[in-house]
Amino acid sequence: MQSRDSDAFRSHARDDRAVVLDGVSRSFAGRTVLRDVSLSVRRGEFVSLLGASGAGKTTLLRILADLNRADTGRVLVPKARSVVFQEPRLVPAKRVWQNVVIGHDSIANSKQAAYSALEEVGLGSHAEAWPKTLSGGEAQRVALARALVLEPKLLLLDEPFAALDALTRIRMYELVERLWRVHNPAVVLVTHDIDEAILLSDRVVILTNGEISLDVRIDAQHPRSRTDAASVALRTRLLEELGVANGLAVGRNAANEVSTA
């Protein structure tokens, strides 16, 4: 049975971990999706999860979000956590600012908090608009504002850029990096895009058949380039771990998508 204690590990002043997974396993209908996974994420650290479809990435993220339960193991996460999904999930009948604070009844002066969050993501002028008037990138920025309005200690991102065009993705990378540095949450990003992981992360973790097969730290400073020697070498290493042939993969946009779906 899973043991979950939102803040127990914070009692130790020198413990800088925001997330602790210890021996976490999860099965569905007799199929093991996660197998004895142990992972820690420091406060303010940005970790990307890579792996083929079915490797257990989203299941792991949903356990961190308390949207799913582990069968075994220990899960330690902060109480203040937010999730941004692939779809913005905005309520059409509520204005943009109302979507930012929806479900956040504890926020005093919620309209003021919503306006402030929207200014941070560059949508202050859209606060009174209806969701149907927004572009895909704008809608996802609203979802990001909603996630950050409560100042989470843990921000969980489940392929939030997958449905966006290439140019909008780049702009979202820049926005997420800036907001991460301002708010300093621990971030766990699920992605199929290798370049995305390299450009944004402090660490890249690869899940293979429900187990961590690689955990690599990236020391390069931000902003990063896709084409410098360190990024190319890391991309090659990640592709090899994912079982993608270098000759077919390196240098092609399609190769950065490792999903088998």
C-alpha positions in Angstrom: 0.0 0.0 0.0 1.3 3.5 -0.9 2.4 5.7 1.9 1.9 9.4 1.2 3.1 12.2 3.5 2.9 15.6 2.0 5.4 17.4 4.2 7.0 14.9 6.6 10.5 15.2 5.0 10.5 18.9 5.4 11.0 18.6 9.2 14.7 18.1 8.4 16.1 21.5 7.8 18.9 20.3 5.5 16.6 18.2 3.3 16.2 20.1 0.0 14.0 17.4 -1.7 10.6 18.5 -3.0 9.7 15.0 -4.3 10.6 11.6 -3.0 9.5 8.3 -4.6 10.8 5.2 -2.8 10.0 1.7 -4.3 6.9 2.8 -6.1 5.0 0.2 -8.2 1.7 0.4 -10.0 -0.2 -2.3 -12.0 -3.4 -2.1 -14.0 -5.4 -5.3 -14.9 -2.4 -7.5 -14.1 0.0 -5.4 -16.2 2.9 -3.7 -14.3 3.2 -0.1 -15.4 5.7 1.1 -12.8 8.2 -1.3 -11.1 10.0 -0.4 -7.9 10.7 3.3 -9.0 12.8 5.4 -6.7 13.4 9.0 -7.6 14.0 12.3 -5.8 13.7 15.9 -7.1 15.2 18.8 -5.3 13.4 22.1 -4.6 13.6 24.3 -7.7 14.9 21.5 -9.9 13.5 20.8 -13.4 13.3 17.1 -14.3 12.0 15.8 -17.6 10.6 12.3 -18.0 11.2 10.6 -21.4 10.2 7.2 -22.7 8.1 5.4 -25.2 4.3 5.4 -24.9 3.3 3.0 -22.2 6.6 3.3 -20.3 4.8 4.7 -17.2 5.6 8.5 -17.5 2.0 9.7 -17.2 1.2 7.2 -14.5 4.1 8.4 -12.5 3.1 12.1 -12.9 -0.5 11.3 -11.9 0.7 9.6 -8.7 2.7 12.7 -7.9 -0.5 14.8 -8.5 -2.5 12.4 -6.3 -4.7 11.6 -9.2 -3.7 8.0 -9.0 -2.4 5.8 -6.2 0.7 3.6 -6.1 0.2 -0.1 -5.1 3.4 -0.1 -3.1 6.1 2.3 -2.0 6.4 5.7 -0.5 5.4 9.0 -2.1 6.4 12.3 -0.5 5.2 15.5 -2.2 4.5 19.1 -1.1 0.9 20.0 -0.5 1.1 23.0 -2.8 1.3 21.4 -6.3 -0.3 22.1 -9.6 -0.7 20.3 -12.9 -0.8 21.6 -16.5 -2.2 19.0 -19.0 -1.8 18.7 -22.8 -5.3 20.3 -23.2 -5.9 23.6 -21.4 -9.2 22.4 -20.0 -10.8 25.8 -19.8 -14.4 26.3 -18.9 -16.1 28.0 -21.9 -18.8 29.6 -19.8 -16.3 31.5 -17.6 -14.1 34.4 -18.6 -10.4 34.0 -18.8 -9.7 35.4 -15.3 -12.3 33.2 -13.8 -10.6 30.2 -15.3 -7.4 31.1 -13.7 -8.8 31.0 -10.2 -11.5 28.3 -10.7 -11.3 25.9 -7.8 -9.1 28.2 -5.8 -11.6 29.6 -3.4 -8.9 30.1 -0.7 -7.3 32.9 -2.7 -8.2 36.3 -1.2 -9.1 38.9 -3.8 -9.2 36.2 -6.4 -9.8 38.5 -9.3 -6.7 40.5 -8.4 -4.7 37.3 -8.2 -6.0 36.2 -11.6 -5.1 39.5 -13.2 -1.6 39.4 -11.8 -1.1 35.8 -13.0 -2.3 36.7 -16.5 0.1 39.6 -16.6 2.9 37.2 -15.9 2.1 35.0 -18.9 1.5 38.0 -21.2 -2.3 37.9 -21.2 -3.3 40.7 -19.0 -5.3 42.3 -21.8 -7.3 39.1 -22.2 -8.6 38.8 -18.6 -12.2 39.6 -19.5 -12.2 37.6 -22.8 -14.0 34.3 -23.3 -11.9 31.1 -23.8 -13.3 30.5 -27.3 -11.5 33.7 -28.5 -8.1 32.4 -27.6 -5.5 30.7 -29.8 -4.1 27.4 -28.7 -1.0 29.0 -27.3 -3.0 31.6 -25.4 -5.3 29.0 -23.9 -2.2 27.0 -22.7 -0.8 30.2 -21.2 -4.0 30.6 -19.2 -3.6 27.0 -18.0 -0.1 27.9 -16.9 -1.3 31.0 -15.1 -3.9 28.8 -13.3 -1.2 26.4 -12.2 1.1 29.1 -10.9 -1.5 31.3 -9.2 -1.2 29.4 -5.9 2.6 29.5 -5.9 3.1 25.7 -6.0 6.2 24.0 -4.6 5.7 21.3 -7.3 4.6 22.0 -10.9 3.7 19.0 -12.9 3.6 19.3 -16.7 2.0 16.5 -18.8 3.0 17.2 -22.4 1.7 20.8 -22.2 3.3 21.8 -25.6 2.4 18.7 -27.7 -0.6 20.3 -29.4 1.1 23.5 -30.3 2.8 24.5 -33.5 6.6 24.7 -33.6 6.9 28.5 -33.2 4.4 28.6 -30.4 6.3 25.8 -28.7 9.5 27.8 -28.7 7.7 30.8 -27.2 6.2 28.5 -24.5 9.7 27.1 -23.7 10.9 30.6 -23.1 7.9 31.5 -20.9 8.1 28.3 -18.8 11.8 28.8 -18.2 11.3 32.4 -17.1 8.4 31.6 -14.8 10.3 28.6 -13.4 13.2 30.9 -12.4 10.8 33.5 -10.9 8.6 31.2 -8.9 11.3 28.4 -8.3 9.0 25.4 -8.0 10.3 21.9 -8.5 9.1 20.9 -12.0 8.4 17.4 -13.4 7.8 17.5 -17.2 6.4 14.5 -19.1 7.4 14.8 -22.8 8.1 12.8 -25.9 10.4 15.6 -27.3 14.1 15.1 -26.7 15.0 18.6 -27.6 12.4 20.0 -25.3 13.9 18.0 -22.4 17.5 19.1 -23.3 16.5 22.8 -23.6 14.6 23.0 -20.3 15.8 20.5 -17.8 18.4 20.1 -15.1 18.0 16.4 -15.4 16.5 13.9 -17.9 15.1 10.6 -16.6 14.2 7.8 -19.1 11.6 5.2 -18.1 11.8 1.9 -19.9 9.1 -0.7 -19.2 8.2 1.0 -16.0 11.7 1.3 -14.6 14.3 4.1 -14.6 16.9 3.1 -17.2 18.8 6.4 -17.3 19.0 9.5 -15.0 21.4 12.1 -16.5 22.2 15.7 -15.2 22.5 18.6 -17.6 25.0 21.2 -16.4 24.9 23.6 -19.4 23.7 27.1 -18.7 20.5 28.6 -20.0 19.6 29.5 -22.7 20.8 26.4 -24.5 21.2 25.6 -28.2 20.0 22.5 -30.0 23.1 22.5 -32.2 26.1 22.9 -29.8 28.3 19.9 -29.2 27.0 19.1 -25.7 23.4 19.1 -26.8 24.2 16.9 -29.9 26.1 14.5 -27.7 23.3 14.3 -25.1 20.7 13.9 -27.8 22.7 10.9 -29.3 22.9 9.3 -25.8 19.2 9.7 -25.1 18.3 8.3 -28.5 20.5 5.3 -28.0 18.9 4.7 -24.6 15.5 5.0 -26.3 16.5 2.5 -28.9 16.4 4.9 -31.9 19.0 4.4 -34.6 21.2 7.5 -34.8 21.4 7.5 -38.6 17.7 7.7 -38.9 17.1 10.1 -36.0 19.7 12.8 -35.4 19.0 16.1 -37.0 15.4 15.3 -38.0 12.5 16.9 -36.3 10.5 13.7 -36.4 13.3 11.9 -34.6 12.8 14.0 -31.5 9.4 12.4 -31.1 10.0 9.1 -29.4 6.4 8.1 -28.9 5.4 4.7 -30.4 1.7 5.7 -30.3 
